Amino acid sequence: MAVTTTPTDLIEAAYAKSMKNNPGQIATETTELLQVVVRMLRKFYSIAARVNPLYFADTEVVAPTASGDGWTRPEGAESIFRIEKKKAGTPVYTADNTGDGVVTVTVGPDAVLGAYVLECTAEAGNGGTFKLTDPAGVIAAADVAVGTLHTTTGELNVLVADGAEDWDTGDIITITVTDQEVVVVPENDRGAESGLPAVYRKGKTFYAAGNTYDPVETALGDSLTFWYSKRPDDPASVDGVVDLSWEEAYNELVILEIALYLSNKDGRNEEMAQLASERDEWLRLFIMFLEHETSNERRRYGHLRRFNTQSLVPLNDLMIGGTTVKLDRGGN
């Protein structure tokens, strides 16, 4: 269902949490309380970025800057967790083989693939596996099955795995260049992953690390696709809709946090303990949802936490009046 919640909906529900709330007198809805709603939603999206970065995820394709000096960090990114490079005019080769034997292919408009990953597929009749060779004809160490991935540079030769001339006339050879992950390395150790495409970050800009397979950061170079946990889009007004990715089942969490803000501002300390207790119950539900929202994911390797982040600021400190909910991993 489409998100329909507005800041007014949340603010009015927060007023109803106490008979002592005086709408429009404790705080102005169109200015102060609108910004309170914005901050509360940002708070819960930042919590989600540590608990389940994929839930409020988004992507953005970023071209190199006009000056050819790196890639600018997406404005709405709370936490970037993957970068892929996408070659301008992604090379794709498709050929209808007209005879038997070795087929030599020059892939891409400039025949330079760098460390791009190749996928080779074909129709039935060719035995199902290929050899990939470099321009000098040196055969790769292992057969490459249809649909598997391989890394190479420059030209590409394709032949049947056993070297026999059993291509069938009309077999179709398709070679595509797929997106490849770009790793982030420290600024002071740019060669940490010299065999992979790599960038380092400085301020709000990412730069090529200076290794062989890095994305090209000139003005007409590679675009990068950033995957990130997003910040919520701010509603335009108290009657505008909140971010369309928000999970409305947890509106009560935002409502109670606004109610705590009002009680705290009005000096009603006696109310805050009860409101905080209710807020913490909803916070636990929100965290549990983020932890188990998709539980049937299959992984090739062990279920290790794949996102490495610093936790210098305990998430508990973000909650008005503090919280007994243990939000941080690692003892913070």
ABEGO torsion letter per residue (X at the ends): XBBABBAAAAAAAAAAABAABBBGAABBAAAAAAAAAAAAAAAAAAAAAAABAAABBBBBBBBBBAAGBEBBBBAABABBABBBBBBBGBBBBBBBBABBEBBBBBBEAAGBAEABBBBBBBBBGAGGBBBBBBAAGBBBABBBBBGBBBBBBEBBBBBBAAGBBABBBGBBBBBBBBBBBBBBBBAABAAABAABBBBBBBEABBBBAGBAABBBABAABBBBBBBBBBBBBBBABAABBBBAABBAAAAAAAAAAAAAAAAAAAGBAAAAAAAAAAAAAAAAAAAAAAAAABAABBBABBBBBABBBBBABBAAAABBGEBABBABBGGX
